[in-house]
Amino acid sequence: MKNNMPLLKRMRESRLFWPLAALILLLIVDAIFAPSFFKIGILEDHLFGSLIDVFNNSAPLMLVAIGMTLVIATGGVDLSVGAVIAISAAVSTVLINPALGNVLIENRVLAANTTNTPLWIVVVVDLLAGTLCGLWNGFLVSRGKISPMVATLILMVAGRGIAQLITNGQIMTVYYEPYYWFGNGFIFGLPVSIYIVAVVFVLAWFLVRKTSIGLFIESVGINSKATYYSGISEKNIKLFAYTFCGFCSAIAGLILGSYIHGVDANNIGLLYELDAILAVVIGGTLMSGGRFSLMASVIGALLIWTFTITMYTFGVPANALLAGRAVLVLVVIMLYSDYTRRFLYKFSERKEVVVK
């Protein structure tokens, strides 16, 4: 028992502990009250079920949470990720069905599938659009010295207007089947979106854990002035974080646009900035910046969507879902409060004394 206590203490102090504990607790509730939640079937050589839906639907949020983690770790925040999703999805949709200017896109043109743009160009331009949006935010924060909330609020407000200008204010539908693959395709029975998240996660993990970038990001979040006087370019670190967040949002926009076979500039990616921030906070990253965990943020995104689909499974109406999420936020705040931490610390100390 003496050897187990330090291990339990390390587990409790790990950033993965609370997100995993909450996710496991939620799955236990599902196992007791909604056993059908865990049923997985096979249809047309691919898996389907509530668990598969959790991973597939949470993929865009996991991508945005990965980028948001780096931004928040620097002590900033990006409120424009939803708008960046809309811009990226609008760009890719218009490239497939080009119609700019003041001429409205007729349904017969949309249904004609007369695209001359190769899919790889659609993907590249989509990613480029989102990355440039992130670069713009990073420039305002790092070079313009504008508060991150104000700087990203600019694009948050203007971004959906830009997306509407791109689509000429229409809800566009895509009839190009190769484009559907990103949001509706399957590889070895699992959604393609899961593999995309895995690739981006490995890339981000390699950058922040196998290079010095992760250390620089944490140092900027903990003490930006000390980082500057240590010879580290605080401006470039922040610029990288916001640019990478825009890149992740662009991939999320590609998946969401593919998933719904088009784009509605008013609604696609709506409130994703709030869900991404919640996922990162659930993952234990402080809003003031500093140490972070990409895996914990990904688990936080999984928790949010598991909670959402669980509510649907229990028959909770969609208009009451926001109230349920408010309860989730309240629980997260209570778990990460100083009072809870002190209570758990005293409790573990008493346990150690009893064991000794």
DOGU-511246 format. One record per residue (C-alpha): residue number from 1; chain; x, y, z. Coordinates in nm, 4 decimals, decimal comma. Layout:
# DOGU-511246
<k NUM c A X X Y Y Z Z>
...
END
This chain:
# DOGU-511246
<k 1 c A X 0,0000 Y 0,0000 Z 0,0000>
<k 2 c A X 0,2872 Y 0,2321 Z 0,0707>
<k 3 c A X 0,4052 Y 0,2018 Z -0,2882>
<k 4 c A X 0,0568 Y 0,2608 Z -0,4268>
<k 5 c A X -0,0039 Y 0,5969 Z -0,2617>
<k 6 c A X 0,2583 Y 0,7952 Z -0,4579>
<k 7 c A X 0,1213 Y 0,6430 Z -0,7784>
<k 8 c A X -0,2347 Y 0,7455 Z -0,6888>
<k 9 c A X -0,1107 Y 1,0907 Z -0,5997>
<k 10 c A X 0,0616 Y 1,1267 Z -0,9359>
<k 11 c A X -0,2509 Y 1,0073 Z -1,1140>
<k 12 c A X -0,4634 Y 1,2621 Z -0,9314>
<k 13 c A X -0,2255 Y 1,5432 Z -1,0165>
<k 14 c A X -0,2094 Y 1,4422 Z -1,3835>
<k 15 c A X -0,3997 Y 1,6632 Z -1,6268>
<k 16 c A X -0,5571 Y 1,3518 Z -1,7746>
<k 17 c A X -0,7097 Y 1,2403 Z -1,4449>
<k 18 c A X -1,0186 Y 1,4636 Z -1,4224>
<k 19 c A X -1,1183 Y 1,4502 Z -1,7920>
<k 20 c A X -1,0808 Y 1,0722 Z -1,7960>
<k 21 c A X -1,2627 Y 1,0353 Z -1,4644>
<k 22 c A X -1,5537 Y 1,2475 Z -1,5891>
<k 23 c A X -1,5678 Y 1,0583 Z -1,9202>
<k 24 c A X -1,5622 Y 0,7200 Z -1,7476>
<k 25 c A X -1,8318 Y 0,8324 Z -1,5022>
<k 26 c A X -2,0514 Y 0,9477 Z -1,7901>
<k 27 c A X -2,0019 Y 0,6172 Z -1,9722>
<k 28 c A X -2,0978 Y 0,4290 Z -1,6548>
<k 29 c A X -2,4209 Y 0,6295 Z -1,6404>
<k 30 c A X -2,4857 Y 0,5354 Z -2,0029>
<k 31 c A X -2,4143 Y 0,1694 Z -1,9292>
<k 32 c A X -2,6695 Y 0,1699 Z -1,6463>
<k 33 c A X -2,9511 Y 0,3795 Z -1,7921>
<k 34 c A X -2,8957 Y 0,3494 Z -2,1703>
<k 35 c A X -2,7184 Y 0,0219 Z -2,2569>
<k 36 c A X -2,8028 Y 0,0763 Z -2,6246>
<k 37 c A X -2,5444 Y 0,3557 Z -2,6215>
<k 38 c A X -2,2714 Y 0,0913 Z -2,6545>
<k 39 c A X -2,4306 Y -0,1090 Z -2,9344>
<k 40 c A X -2,2144 Y -0,1107 Z -3,2480>
<k 41 c A X -2,3342 Y -0,2590 Z -3,5757>
<k 42 c A X -2,1950 Y -0,3062 Z -3,9246>
<k 43 c A X -2,3640 Y -0,1539 Z -4,2277>
<k 44 c A X -2,2085 Y -0,1478 Z -4,5759>
<k 45 c A X -1,8681 Y -0,2517 Z -4,4373>
<k 46 c A X -1,8452 Y 0,0245 Z -4,1795>
<k 47 c A X -1,9297 Y 0,0525 Z -3,8117>
<k 48 c A X -2,2196 Y 0,2555 Z -3,6792>
<k 49 c A X -2,3610 Y 0,3334 Z -3,3358>
<k 50 c A X -2,3628 Y 0,6023 Z -3,0676>
<k 51 c A X -1,9949 Y 0,5523 Z -2,9805>
<k 52 c A X -1,8963 Y 0,5879 Z -3,3467>
<k 53 c A X -2,1116 Y 0,9017 Z -3,3661>
<k 54 c A X -1,9287 Y 1,0450 Z -3,0651>
<k 55 c A X -1,5906 Y 1,0117 Z -3,2346>
<k 56 c A X -1,7159 Y 1,1246 Z -3,5745>
<k 57 c A X -1,9091 Y 1,4273 Z -3,4483>
<k 58 c A X -1,6389 Y 1,5334 Z -3,2041>
<k 59 c A X -1,3614 Y 1,5236 Z -3,4664>
<k 60 c A X -1,3986 Y 1,8912 Z -3,5736>
<k 61 c A X -1,4138 Y 2,0014 Z -3,2102>
<k 62 c A X -1,1059 Y 1,7950 Z -3,1235>
<k 63 c A X -0,9163 Y 1,9642 Z -3,4067>
<k 64 c A X -1,0173 Y 2,3123 Z -3,2914>
<k 65 c A X -0,9361 Y 2,2191 Z -2,9300>
<k 66 c A X -0,5828 Y 2,1158 Z -3,0318>
<k 67 c A X -0,5202 Y 2,4576 Z -3,1851>
<k 68 c A X -0,6982 Y 2,6406 Z -2,9030>
<k 69 c A X -0,4788 Y 2,4622 Z -2,6472>
<k 70 c A X -0,1651 Y 2,6238 Z -2,7869>
<k 71 c A X -0,3306 Y 2,9656 Z -2,7967>
<k 72 c A X -0,4590 Y 2,9474 Z -2,4391>
<k 73 c A X -0,1221 Y 2,8107 Z -2,3223>
<k 74 c A X 0,0352 Y 3,1394 Z -2,4355>
<k 75 c A X -0,2131 Y 3,3283 Z -2,2191>
<k 76 c A X -0,4412 Y 3,4219 Z -2,5080>
<k 77 c A X -0,7725 Y 3,3092 Z -2,6541>
<k 78 c A X -0,9159 Y 3,2771 Z -3,0050>
<k 79 c A X -1,2829 Y 3,3709 Z -3,0331>
<k 80 c A X -1,2825 Y 3,3534 Z -3,4139>
<k 81 c A X -1,2448 Y 2,9775 Z -3,4709>
<k 82 c A X -1,6149 Y 2,9388 Z -3,5598>
<k 83 c A X -1,5888 Y 3,2181 Z -3,8163>
<k 84 c A X -1,2672 Y 3,0680 Z -3,9564>
<k 85 c A X -1,4516 Y 2,7373 Z -3,9991>
<k 86 c A X -1,7237 Y 2,9214 Z -4,1935>
<k 87 c A X -1,4715 Y 3,1029 Z -4,4158>
<k 88 c A X -1,2765 Y 2,7853 Z -4,4944>
<k 89 c A X -1,5900 Y 2,5840 Z -4,5714>
<k 90 c A X -1,7265 Y 2,8673 Z -4,7877>
<k 91 c A X -1,4029 Y 2,8906 Z -4,9876>
<k 92 c A X -1,3916 Y 2,5175 Z -5,0585>
<k 93 c A X -1,7618 Y 2,5090 Z -5,1530>
<k 94 c A X -1,7322 Y 2,7993 Z -5,3956>
<k 95 c A X -1,4264 Y 2,6415 Z -5,5564>
<k 96 c A X -1,6332 Y 2,3320 Z -5,6263>
<k 97 c A X -1,9305 Y 2,5357 Z -5,7538>
<k 98 c A X -1,7790 Y 2,8695 Z -5,8619>
<k 99 c A X -2,0194 Y 3,1626 Z -5,8767>
<k 100 c A X -1,8957 Y 3,4975 Z -5,7516>
<k 101 c A X -2,0122 Y 3,8541 Z -5,7958>
<k 102 c A X -2,3724 Y 3,9693 Z -5,7935>
<k 103 c A X -2,5139 Y 3,6759 Z -5,9901>
<k 104 c A X -2,7085 Y 3,4373 Z -5,7694>
<k 105 c A X -2,6208 Y 3,0702 Z -5,7958>
<k 106 c A X -2,9129 Y 2,8883 Z -5,9518>
<k 107 c A X -3,0130 Y 2,5428 Z -5,8314>
<k 108 c A X -2,9578 Y 2,3949 Z -6,1769>
<k 109 c A X -2,5991 Y 2,5209 Z -6,1660>
<k 110 c A X -2,5443 Y 2,3723 Z -5,8208>
<k 111 c A X -2,6900 Y 2,0391 Z -5,9261>
<k 112 c A X -2,4956 Y 2,0281 Z -6,2524>
<k 113 c A X -2,1701 Y 1,9451 Z -6,0703>
<k 114 c A X -1,9704 Y 2,1318 Z -6,3329>
<k 115 c A X -1,6644 Y 2,1868 Z -6,1162>
<k 116 c A X -1,3316 Y 2,2177 Z -6,2928>
<k 117 c A X -1,1320 Y 2,2492 Z -5,9702>
<k 118 c A X -0,9344 Y 1,9387 Z -5,8679>
<k 119 c A X -1,0033 Y 1,8167 Z -5,5159>
<k 120 c A X -0,6447 Y 1,8674 Z -5,4014>
<k 121 c A X -0,6653 Y 2,2369 Z -5,4934>
<k 122 c A X -0,9910 Y 2,2663 Z -5,2986>
<k 123 c A X -0,8200 Y 2,1174 Z -4,9924>
<k 124 c A X -0,5072 Y 2,3329 Z -5,0230>
<k 125 c A X -0,7021 Y 2,6577 Z -5,0668>
<k 126 c A X -0,9307 Y 2,5639 Z -4,7767>
<k 127 c A X -0,6311 Y 2,5115 Z -4,5483>
<k 128 c A X -0,4618 Y 2,8239 Z -4,6785>
<k 129 c A X -0,7687 Y 3,0386 Z -4,6080>
<k 130 c A X -0,7926 Y 2,9219 Z -4,2460>
<k 131 c A X -0,4178 Y 2,9499 Z -4,1911>
<k 132 c A X -0,4179 Y 3,3075 Z -4,3207>
<k 133 c A X -0,7013 Y 3,3909 Z -4,0810>
<k 134 c A X -0,4935 Y 3,2520 Z -3,7947>
<k 135 c A X -0,1929 Y 3,4484 Z -3,9188>
<k 136 c A X -0,4040 Y 3,7658 Z -3,9150>
<k 137 c A X -0,5073 Y 3,7037 Z -3,5550>
<k 138 c A X -0,1488 Y 3,6278 Z -3,4567>
<k 139 c A X -0,0260 Y 3,9453 Z -3,6245>
<k 140 c A X -0,2768 Y 4,1606 Z -3,4347>
<k 141 c A X -0,1851 Y 3,9981 Z -3,1015>
<k 142 c A X 0,1919 Y 3,9669 Z -3,1395>
<k 143 c A X 0,2791 Y 4,2702 Z -3,3507>
<k 144 c A X -0,0195 Y 4,4959 Z -3,2927>
<k 145 c A X -0,0130 Y 4,4340 Z -2,9165>
<k 146 c A X -0,3921 Y 4,4121 Z -2,9166>
<k 147 c A X -0,5645 Y 4,2143 Z -2,6439>
<k 148 c A X -0,6280 Y 3,8583 Z -2,7722>
<k 149 c A X -0,9988 Y 3,8817 Z -2,6903>
<k 150 c A X -1,0388 Y 4,2075 Z -2,8835>
<k 151 c A X -0,8116 Y 4,1023 Z -3,1716>
<k 152 c A X -0,9949 Y 3,7754 Z -3,2365>
<k 153 c A X -1,3334 Y 3,9355 Z -3,1731>
<k 154 c A X -1,2756 Y 4,1394 Z -3,4899>
<k 155 c A X -1,2619 Y 3,8295 Z -3,7082>
<k 156 c A X -1,5351 Y 3,6617 Z -3,5048>
<k 157 c A X -1,7732 Y 3,9440 Z -3,5980>
<k 158 c A X -1,6512 Y 3,9994 Z -3,9537>
<k 159 c A X -1,5739 Y 3,6381 Z -4,0419>
<k 160 c A X -1,9282 Y 3,5202 Z -4,1032>
<k 161 c A X -1,9914 Y 3,8310 Z -4,3105>
<k 162 c A X -1,6874 Y 3,7391 Z -4,5197>
<k 163 c A X -1,8192 Y 3,3842 Z -4,5569>
<k 164 c A X -2,1571 Y 3,5199 Z -4,6705>
<k 165 c A X -1,9864 Y 3,7430 Z -4,9259>
<k 166 c A X -1,8006 Y 3,4396 Z -5,0601>
<k 167 c A X -2,1203 Y 3,2362 Z -5,0945>
<k 168 c A X -2,3247 Y 3,5372 Z -5,2056>
<k 169 c A X -2,5501 Y 3,4961 Z -4,9028>
<k 170 c A X -2,6761 Y 3,1544 Z -5,0101>
<k 171 c A X -2,6893 Y 2,8167 Z -4,8426>
<k 172 c A X -2,4793 Y 2,6241 Z -5,0931>
<k 173 c A X -2,5040 Y 2,2538 Z -5,1624>
<k 174 c A X -2,2231 Y 2,0466 Z -5,3096>
<k 175 c A X -2,2912 Y 1,7597 Z -5,5491>
<k 176 c A X -1,9317 Y 1,6471 Z -5,5754>
<k 177 c A X -1,8938 Y 1,2998 Z -5,4251>
<k 178 c A X -1,5122 Y 1,2988 Z -5,3718>
<k 179 c A X -1,5619 Y 1,5990 Z -5,1401>
<k 180 c A X -1,7951 Y 1,3931 Z -4,9218>
<k 181 c A X -1,5099 Y 1,1600 Z -4,8252>
<k 182 c A X -1,3645 Y 1,3848 Z -4,5535>
<k 183 c A X -1,6809 Y 1,3950 Z -4,3438>
<k 184 c A X -1,8615 Y 1,0801 Z -4,4546>
<k 185 c A X -1,5915 Y 0,8403 Z -4,5720>
<k 186 c A X -1,4670 Y 0,5313 Z -4,3886>
<k 187 c A X -1,1335 Y 0,3529 Z -4,3647>
<k 188 c A X -1,1275 Y 0,0020 Z -4,2161>
<k 189 c A X -1,4808 Y 0,0608 Z -4,0883>
<k 190 c A X -1,3996 Y 0,3816 Z -3,8991>
<k 191 c A X -1,4804 Y 0,7411 Z -4,0066>
<k 192 c A X -1,2096 Y 0,9219 Z -4,2020>
<k 193 c A X -1,2408 Y 1,2174 Z -3,9632>
<k 194 c A X -1,0903 Y 1,0068 Z -3,6821>
<k 195 c A X -0,7773 Y 0,9434 Z -3,8890>
<k 196 c A X -0,7508 Y 1,3125 Z -3,9762>
<k 197 c A X -0,7618 Y 1,4027 Z -3,6057>
<k 198 c A X -0,4964 Y 1,1392 Z -3,5331>
<k 199 c A X -0,2616 Y 1,2822 Z -3,7989>
<k 200 c A X -0,3047 Y 1,6413 Z -3,6766>
<k 201 c A X -0,2635 Y 1,5329 Z -3,3145>
<k 202 c A X 0,0616 Y 1,3481 Z -3,3893>
<k 203 c A X 0,1895 Y 1,6515 Z -3,5820>
<k 204 c A X 0,1025 Y 1,8888 Z -3,2962>
<k 205 c A X 0,2424 Y 1,6497 Z -3,0339>
<k 206 c A X 0,5692 Y 1,6179 Z -3,2245>
<k 207 c A X 0,6030 Y 1,9958 Z -3,2553>
<k 208 c A X 0,5371 Y 2,0694 Z -2,8874>
<k 209 c A X 0,7005 Y 1,7647 Z -2,7237>
<k 210 c A X 0,9877 Y 1,6733 Z -2,9540>
<k 211 c A X 1,1024 Y 2,0270 Z -3,0282>
<k 212 c A X 1,1535 Y 2,3321 Z -2,8099>
<k 213 c A X 0,8295 Y 2,4970 Z -2,9300>
<k 214 c A X 0,6220 Y 2,3451 Z -2,6503>
<k 215 c A X 0,8616 Y 2,4713 Z -2,3844>
<k 216 c A X 0,8609 Y 2,8178 Z -2,5405>
<k 217 c A X 0,4789 Y 2,8247 Z -2,5485>
<k 218 c A X 0,4585 Y 2,7328 Z -2,1802>
<k 219 c A X 0,7239 Y 2,9883 Z -2,0866>
<k 220 c A X 0,5368 Y 3,2638 Z -2,2734>
<k 221 c A X 0,2182 Y 3,1728 Z -2,0889>
<k 222 c A X 0,3861 Y 3,1634 Z -1,7475>
<k 223 c A X 0,5932 Y 3,4814 Z -1,7808>
<k 224 c A X 0,6166 Y 3,6523 Z -2,1173>
<k 225 c A X 0,8586 Y 3,9209 Z -1,9968>
<k 226 c A X 1,1041 Y 3,6683 Z -1,8573>
<k 227 c A X 1,0757 Y 3,4762 Z -2,1850>
<k 228 c A X 1,1622 Y 3,7910 Z -2,3794>
<k 229 c A X 1,4659 Y 3,8664 Z -2,1650>
<k 230 c A X 1,5774 Y 3,5042 Z -2,2059>
<k 231 c A X 1,6243 Y 3,5668 Z -2,5761>
<k 232 c A X 1,3087 Y 3,3881 Z -2,6929>
<k 233 c A X 1,0913 Y 3,5691 Z -2,9459>
<k 234 c A X 0,7585 Y 3,6020 Z -2,7683>
<k 235 c A X 0,6056 Y 3,7538 Z -3,0815>
<k 236 c A X 0,6944 Y 3,4597 Z -3,3038>
<k 237 c A X 0,5690 Y 3,2054 Z -3,0497>
<k 238 c A X 0,2299 Y 3,3761 Z -3,0278>
<k 239 c A X 0,2201 Y 3,4157 Z -3,4053>
<k 240 c A X 0,2814 Y 3,0423 Z -3,4451>
<k 241 c A X 0,0123 Y 2,9484 Z -3,1905>
<k 242 c A X -0,2610 Y 3,1562 Z -3,3569>
<k 243 c A X -0,1566 Y 3,0490 Z -3,7064>
<k 244 c A X -0,1673 Y 2,6812 Z -3,6080>
<k 245 c A X -0,5083 Y 2,7349 Z -3,4493>
<k 246 c A X -0,6321 Y 2,8782 Z -3,7790>
<k 247 c A X -0,4880 Y 2,5754 Z -3,9602>
<k 248 c A X -0,6735 Y 2,3366 Z -3,7289>
<k 249 c A X -0,9963 Y 2,5348 Z -3,7725>
<k 250 c A X -0,9584 Y 2,5118 Z -4,1498>
<k 251 c A X -0,9397 Y 2,1314 Z -4,1324>
<k 252 c A X -1,2478 Y 2,1346 Z -3,9090>
<k 253 c A X -1,4243 Y 2,3480 Z -4,1696>
<k 254 c A X -1,3307 Y 2,0996 Z -4,4410>
<k 255 c A X -1,4781 Y 1,8110 Z -4,2410>
<k 256 c A X -1,7965 Y 1,9981 Z -4,1439>
<k 257 c A X -1,8556 Y 2,1229 Z -4,4991>
<k 258 c A X -1,8054 Y 1,7715 Z -4,6315>
<k 259 c A X -2,0307 Y 1,6274 Z -4,3624>
<k 260 c A X -2,3301 Y 1,8465 Z -4,4502>
<k 261 c A X -2,2520 Y 1,8484 Z -4,8269>
<k 262 c A X -2,2265 Y 2,2247 Z -4,8437>
<k 263 c A X -2,2135 Y 2,5339 Z -4,6291>
<k 264 c A X -2,4472 Y 2,7645 Z -4,4403>
<k 265 c A X -2,2283 Y 3,0607 Z -4,3480>
<k 266 c A X -2,4628 Y 3,1620 Z -4,0653>
<k 267 c A X -2,4601 Y 2,8314 Z -3,8800>
<k 268 c A X -2,1565 Y 2,6211 Z -3,9672>
<k 269 c A X -1,9085 Y 2,6225 Z -3,6791>
<k 270 c A X -2,1496 Y 2,8246 Z -3,4628>
<k 271 c A X -2,0412 Y 2,8410 Z -3,0945>
<k 272 c A X -1,7377 Y 2,6235 Z -3,1659>
<k 273 c A X -1,5179 Y 2,8816 Z -2,9947>
<k 274 c A X -1,7050 Y 2,8299 Z -2,6676>
<k 275 c A X -1,6965 Y 2,4500 Z -2,6927>
<k 276 c A X -1,3253 Y 2,4557 Z -2,7774>
<k 277 c A X -1,2457 Y 2,6762 Z -2,4786>
<k 278 c A X -1,4526 Y 2,4476 Z -2,2569>
<k 279 c A X -1,2680 Y 2,1399 Z -2,3898>
<k 280 c A X -0,9304 Y 2,3004 Z -2,3184>
<k 281 c A X -1,0374 Y 2,4068 Z -1,9680>
<k 282 c A X -1,1685 Y 2,0561 Z -1,8988>
<k 283 c A X -0,8232 Y 1,9375 Z -2,0055>
<k 284 c A X -0,6687 Y 2,1368 Z -1,7224>
<k 285 c A X -0,5049 Y 2,4179 Z -1,9192>
<k 286 c A X -0,5359 Y 2,7414 Z -1,7234>
<k 287 c A X -0,6784 Y 3,0456 Z -1,9025>
<k 288 c A X -0,3820 Y 3,2423 Z -1,7706>
<k 289 c A X -0,1489 Y 3,0225 Z -1,9760>
<k 290 c A X 0,1360 Y 2,7885 Z -1,8915>
<k 291 c A X 0,1471 Y 2,4085 Z -1,8861>
<k 292 c A X -0,0888 Y 2,2261 Z -2,1175>
<k 293 c A X -0,1833 Y 1,8793 Z -2,2389>
<k 294 c A X -0,3051 Y 1,8147 Z -2,5938>
<k 295 c A X -0,4406 Y 1,4723 Z -2,5016>
<k 296 c A X -0,6391 Y 1,6149 Z -2,2104>
<k 297 c A X -0,7973 Y 1,8735 Z -2,4428>
<k 298 c A X -0,8905 Y 1,5999 Z -2,6913>
<k 299 c A X -1,0508 Y 1,4011 Z -2,4083>
<k 300 c A X -1,2345 Y 1,7188 Z -2,3064>
<k 301 c A X -1,3812 Y 1,7445 Z -2,6574>
<k 302 c A X -1,4808 Y 1,3778 Z -2,6410>
<k 303 c A X -1,6479 Y 1,4419 Z -2,3054>
<k 304 c A X -1,8523 Y 1,7306 Z -2,4451>
<k 305 c A X -1,9853 Y 1,5248 Z -2,7356>
<k 306 c A X -2,0402 Y 1,2163 Z -2,5207>
<k 307 c A X -2,2470 Y 1,4353 Z -2,2899>
<k 308 c A X -2,4360 Y 1,5807 Z -2,5886>
<k 309 c A X -2,5236 Y 1,2452 Z -2,7447>
<k 310 c A X -2,6083 Y 1,1059 Z -2,4009>
<k 311 c A X -2,8611 Y 1,3861 Z -2,3559>
<k 312 c A X -3,0129 Y 1,3032 Z -2,6938>
<k 313 c A X -3,0222 Y 0,9341 Z -2,5957>
<k 314 c A X -3,2129 Y 1,0232 Z -2,2796>
<k 315 c A X -3,4640 Y 1,2197 Z -2,4863>
<k 316 c A X -3,3587 Y 1,5679 Z -2,3735>
<k 317 c A X -3,4903 Y 1,8194 Z -2,6309>
<k 318 c A X -3,2348 Y 2,0178 Z -2,8296>
<k 319 c A X -3,3539 Y 2,3502 Z -2,6891>
<k 320 c A X -3,2706 Y 2,2299 Z -2,3363>
<k 321 c A X -2,9250 Y 2,1053 Z -2,4272>
<k 322 c A X -2,7572 Y 2,4382 Z -2,3528>
<k 323 c A X -2,8908 Y 2,4231 Z -1,9973>
<k 324 c A X -2,7376 Y 2,0778 Z -1,9614>
<k 325 c A X -2,4047 Y 2,2065 Z -2,0869>
<k 326 c A X -2,4255 Y 2,4857 Z -1,8312>
<k 327 c A X -2,4396 Y 2,2175 Z -1,5619>
<k 328 c A X -2,1327 Y 2,0537 Z -1,7179>
<k 329 c A X -1,9467 Y 2,3855 Z -1,7075>
<k 330 c A X -2,0455 Y 2,4344 Z -1,3431>
<k 331 c A X -1,9156 Y 2,0887 Z -1,2507>
<k 332 c A X -1,5861 Y 2,1559 Z -1,4310>
<k 333 c A X -1,5421 Y 2,4861 Z -1,2475>
<k 334 c A X -1,6078 Y 2,3181 Z -0,9137>
<k 335 c A X -1,3621 Y 2,0355 Z -0,9856>
<k 336 c A X -1,0830 Y 2,2759 Z -1,0779>
<k 337 c A X -1,1479 Y 2,5184 Z -0,7941>
<k 338 c A X -0,8831 Y 2,5771 Z -0,5278>
<k 339 c A X -1,1237 Y 2,4525 Z -0,2609>
<k 340 c A X -1,1570 Y 2,1126 Z -0,4329>
<k 341 c A X -0,7822 Y 2,0858 Z -0,4806>
<k 342 c A X -0,7153 Y 2,1649 Z -0,1135>
<k 343 c A X -0,9799 Y 1,9142 Z -0,0033>
<k 344 c A X -0,8331 Y 1,6358 Z -0,2171>
<k 345 c A X -0,4825 Y 1,7204 Z -0,0989>
<k 346 c A X -0,5851 Y 1,7020 Z 0,2678>
<k 347 c A X -0,7807 Y 1,3822 Z 0,2035>
<k 348 c A X -0,4818 Y 1,2117 Z 0,0382>
<k 349 c A X -0,2510 Y 1,3292 Z 0,3159>
<k 350 c A X -0,4802 Y 1,1752 Z 0,5780>
<k 351 c A X -0,4843 Y 0,8507 Z 0,3811>
<k 352 c A X -0,1075 Y 0,8427 Z 0,3756>
<k 353 c A X -0,0929 Y 0,8967 Z 0,7512>
<k 354 c A X -0,3415 Y 0,6129 Z 0,8104>
<k 355 c A X -0,1505 Y 0,3765 Z 0,5842>
<k 356 c A X 0,1816 Y 0,4566 Z 0,7532>
END
